[in-house]
Amino acid sequence: MVYRARNIELARILLRQVGAYADVRLWALDEIVPELASRTFGCGPGVRFAHFNRLYGAKPVAEGSWMVLSDDDVFFTKGGLARVINLMGRAGFSLAQPGQSILGWWTDLFSIARPLALARETNCVEQGPLIVADPAFAGQILPFPEDNDMGWGIEAEWYRTKDGRFRIGIIDECRVVHCGRVAKSYPTGPEMERMRERLSRSGIDSIWQLRTVTRYWWKWQRTPSWSEN
């Protein structure tokens, strides 16, 4: 997690939900909060992917670890990380994110949790506000590109990474609320241009091509339909 001191109360909620055995690595954008000092590996401004790379390389990662990337203004209102990882394993997802609550800030309805679904197999997992990757997928996408931007359009590159090899999706059974407004603290014009460049390099015309659902795992199904394939 990359955090700001002003969001520390929200960050505390998620950190309490993580569990005692997680390898928590934090970066402070402005000032280190004393109670988090032992888990904060650096302090200073910059873009999130560069900070995530620093945190990933700060010390060895235990073999078989799952990777969680989170903003500092998001927390679970239903389920939790353990439940997300459990359902990802059952669904065969290597990259996923929990569904979002409609009460928070969200990009579009694609990310909002579906009330009758346990999970959706999709062609897109947004880069935030919280994502989970299994060891195999994390090994494919780390280190992240450091292009001095916020990473808009990285979803197209992740789509190409998964194509034919991995399943990705949204865990609707678990839900988070994102309290921070998207793109509030930086100009969107340059970010849109970087996104178009990434989409073009990946052979994608529009981000809407990726925001598609291939199959649903409904709550009345014991296992997802694709597990039989």
C-alpha positions as CSV (number, residue, x, y, z in Angstrom):
1,M,0.0,0.0,0.0
2,V,1.0,3.6,-0.7
3,Y,-0.5,5.8,1.9
4,R,-1.0,9.5,2.7
5,A,-1.1,10.7,6.3
6,R,-4.6,12.2,5.7
7,N,-6.0,8.8,4.9
8,I,-4.5,7.0,7.8
9,E,-7.9,6.3,9.5
10,L,-9.1,4.5,6.3
11,A,-5.8,2.7,5.9
12,R,-6.1,1.4,9.5
13,I,-9.4,-0.3,8.7
14,L,-8.0,-2.3,5.8
15,L,-4.8,-3.1,7.7
16,R,-6.9,-4.6,10.5
17,Q,-8.7,-6.7,8.0
18,V,-5.5,-8.1,6.4
19,G,-4.6,-10.6,9.1
20,A,-1.7,-11.2,11.4
21,Y,0.4,-13.3,9.0
22,A,0.5,-11.0,6.0
23,D,3.8,-9.5,4.9
24,V,2.7,-5.8,4.9
25,R,4.8,-3.3,3.0
26,L,3.9,0.3,3.1
27,W,5.2,3.5,1.4
28,A,4.4,6.9,2.8
29,L,3.8,9.7,0.2
30,D,4.2,12.6,2.7
31,E,5.0,11.5,6.2
32,I,5.5,8.3,8.0
33,V,2.8,7.6,10.6
34,P,4.6,6.5,13.8
35,E,2.5,3.4,14.4
36,L,3.2,2.1,10.9
37,A,6.9,3.0,10.9
38,S,8.1,-0.7,11.3
39,R,6.1,-1.6,8.1
40,T,6.9,1.5,6.1
41,F,9.9,1.0,3.8
42,G,10.2,4.5,2.4
43,C,8.8,8.0,2.2
44,G,8.5,10.5,-0.6
45,P,6.4,11.6,-3.6
46,G,6.1,9.8,-6.9
47,V,3.9,7.4,-8.9
48,R,2.4,4.3,-7.4
49,F,3.9,1.7,-9.7
50,A,7.5,2.9,-8.9
51,H,6.7,2.7,-5.2
52,F,5.2,-0.7,-5.6
53,N,8.4,-1.9,-7.2
54,R,10.4,-0.5,-4.4
55,L,8.2,-2.3,-1.8
56,Y,8.4,-5.5,-3.8
57,G,12.2,-5.4,-3.9
58,A,12.7,-4.2,-0.3
59,K,13.2,-7.8,0.9
60,P,12.8,-11.3,-0.3
61,V,9.2,-12.5,-1.0
62,A,8.3,-15.8,0.6
63,E,7.8,-18.6,-2.0
64,G,4.2,-19.1,-2.9
65,S,3.1,-15.7,-1.7
66,W,0.0,-14.0,-3.2
67,M,0.4,-10.3,-3.9
68,V,-2.1,-7.6,-2.9
69,L,-1.9,-4.0,-4.2
70,S,-4.1,-1.5,-2.4
71,D,-4.9,2.2,-2.3
72,D,-5.1,3.8,1.1
73,D,-8.8,4.7,0.9
74,V,-10.4,1.4,0.4
75,F,-11.7,-1.3,2.8
76,F,-13.9,-4.4,2.9
77,T,-17.6,-4.1,3.7
78,K,-18.2,-7.8,2.9
79,G,-15.8,-10.6,3.1
80,G,-12.1,-10.0,3.2
81,L,-8.7,-10.9,1.6
82,A,-8.8,-14.5,2.8
83,R,-12.2,-15.0,1.3
84,V,-11.1,-13.4,-2.0
85,I,-8.1,-15.7,-2.2
86,N,-10.2,-18.7,-1.4
87,L,-12.7,-17.9,-4.1
88,M,-10.0,-17.1,-6.6
89,G,-8.5,-20.5,-6.0
90,R,-11.9,-22.2,-6.5
91,A,-12.5,-20.2,-9.6
92,G,-9.1,-20.7,-11.0
93,F,-8.4,-16.9,-11.2
94,S,-4.8,-15.8,-11.2
95,L,-5.7,-12.1,-11.1
96,A,-8.8,-10.6,-9.5
97,Q,-10.4,-7.8,-7.5
98,P,-13.3,-7.7,-5.1
99,G,-16.5,-6.1,-6.4
100,Q,-17.0,-2.5,-5.4
101,S,-19.9,-1.1,-3.4
102,I,-22.1,1.3,-5.4
103,L,-21.9,3.7,-2.4
104,G,-18.2,4.5,-3.0
105,W,-16.3,6.1,-5.9
106,W,-16.0,3.8,-8.9
107,T,-15.0,4.1,-12.6
108,D,-18.1,2.4,-14.2
109,L,-20.7,-0.1,-13.4
110,F,-18.5,-3.0,-14.6
111,S,-16.7,-3.0,-11.3
112,I,-19.8,-2.9,-9.1
113,A,-20.5,-6.2,-7.3
114,R,-23.4,-8.2,-8.7
115,P,-25.7,-9.3,-5.9
116,L,-26.5,-12.8,-7.3
117,A,-23.0,-13.7,-8.4
118,L,-20.1,-15.3,-6.5
119,A,-17.6,-14.3,-9.3
120,R,-17.3,-13.2,-12.9
121,E,-14.7,-14.4,-15.3
122,T,-13.7,-11.2,-17.2
123,N,-11.2,-9.8,-19.7
124,C,-10.3,-6.9,-17.4
125,V,-9.2,-6.3,-13.9
126,E,-8.8,-2.7,-13.1
127,Q,-5.5,-1.6,-11.5
128,G,-7.3,-0.4,-8.4
129,P,-8.4,0.3,-5.8
130,L,-7.4,-3.3,-4.7
131,I,-6.2,-6.2,-6.7
132,V,-4.9,-9.7,-5.9
133,A,-2.5,-11.8,-7.9
134,D,-1.4,-15.4,-7.4
135,P,2.4,-16.1,-7.4
136,A,2.4,-17.2,-11.1
137,F,0.7,-14.0,-12.4
138,A,2.6,-11.8,-10.1
139,G,5.8,-13.2,-11.5
140,Q,4.6,-12.3,-15.0
141,I,3.8,-8.6,-14.3
142,L,6.5,-7.6,-11.8
143,P,8.3,-5.3,-11.9
144,F,5.7,-2.8,-13.0
145,P,6.6,-0.4,-15.8
146,E,7.8,3.0,-14.4
147,D,6.6,5.5,-17.0
148,N,6.1,8.4,-14.6
149,D,2.3,8.1,-14.8
150,M,-0.5,6.4,-12.9
151,G,-0.6,3.3,-15.1
152,W,-3.9,3.9,-16.9
153,G,-4.3,1.3,-19.6
154,I,-2.1,-1.3,-17.9
155,E,-5.2,-3.5,-18.0
156,A,-4.6,-4.1,-21.7
157,E,-1.1,-5.4,-20.9
158,W,-2.5,-7.7,-18.2
159,Y,-5.1,-8.9,-20.7
160,R,-2.3,-9.9,-23.1
161,T,-0.4,-11.6,-20.2
162,K,-3.5,-13.7,-19.3
163,D,-4.6,-14.5,-22.9
164,G,-4.7,-18.2,-23.3
165,R,-2.7,-18.9,-20.1
166,F,-4.6,-17.5,-17.1
167,R,-8.1,-16.7,-15.9
168,I,-8.9,-13.3,-14.4
169,G,-12.1,-11.9,-12.9
170,I,-14.1,-10.1,-10.2
171,I,-15.0,-11.7,-6.9
172,D,-18.6,-10.4,-6.4
173,E,-19.1,-12.3,-3.1
174,C,-16.6,-9.9,-1.5
175,R,-17.1,-6.1,-1.6
176,V,-15.0,-3.0,-1.0
177,V,-15.9,0.6,-0.7
178,H,-13.6,3.1,-2.3
179,C,-13.7,6.4,-0.4
180,G,-11.4,8.5,-2.6
181,R,-12.5,10.1,-5.8
182,V,-10.8,8.7,-8.9
183,A,-8.3,11.0,-10.7
184,K,-8.9,13.8,-8.2
185,S,-5.2,14.7,-7.5
186,Y,-3.6,14.7,-10.9
187,P,-4.3,15.9,-14.5
188,T,-6.3,13.4,-16.6
189,G,-5.2,14.6,-20.0
190,P,-1.7,13.1,-20.0
191,E,-3.1,9.9,-18.3
192,M,-5.6,9.5,-21.1
193,E,-2.8,9.8,-23.7
194,R,-0.7,7.2,-21.9
195,M,-3.7,4.9,-21.8
196,R,-4.3,5.2,-25.5
197,E,-0.6,4.4,-26.1
198,R,-0.8,1.2,-24.0
199,L,-4.0,0.1,-25.7
200,S,-2.5,0.6,-29.1
201,R,0.6,-1.4,-28.2
202,S,-1.7,-4.2,-27.0
203,G,-3.8,-4.2,-30.2
204,I,-6.9,-2.9,-28.3
205,D,-9.0,-0.1,-29.8
206,S,-10.9,0.9,-26.6
207,I,-10.8,0.0,-22.9
208,W,-14.5,-0.9,-23.3
209,Q,-13.4,-3.9,-25.4
210,L,-11.8,-5.3,-22.2
211,R,-14.6,-4.6,-19.8
212,T,-16.5,-7.7,-20.8
213,V,-17.7,-10.7,-18.8
214,T,-17.2,-14.1,-20.4
215,R,-19.0,-16.3,-17.7
216,Y,-20.7,-16.0,-14.4
217,W,-20.4,-18.1,-11.2
218,W,-23.9,-17.8,-9.7
219,K,-24.5,-18.3,-6.0
220,W,-26.7,-21.4,-6.5
221,Q,-23.8,-23.2,-8.3
222,R,-21.5,-25.2,-6.1
223,T,-18.6,-24.7,-8.6
224,P,-18.1,-22.4,-11.5
225,S,-19.3,-23.7,-14.9
226,W,-15.8,-23.3,-16.4
227,S,-14.3,-25.7,-13.9
228,E,-15.8,-28.5,-15.9
229,N,-13.9,-27.5,-19.0
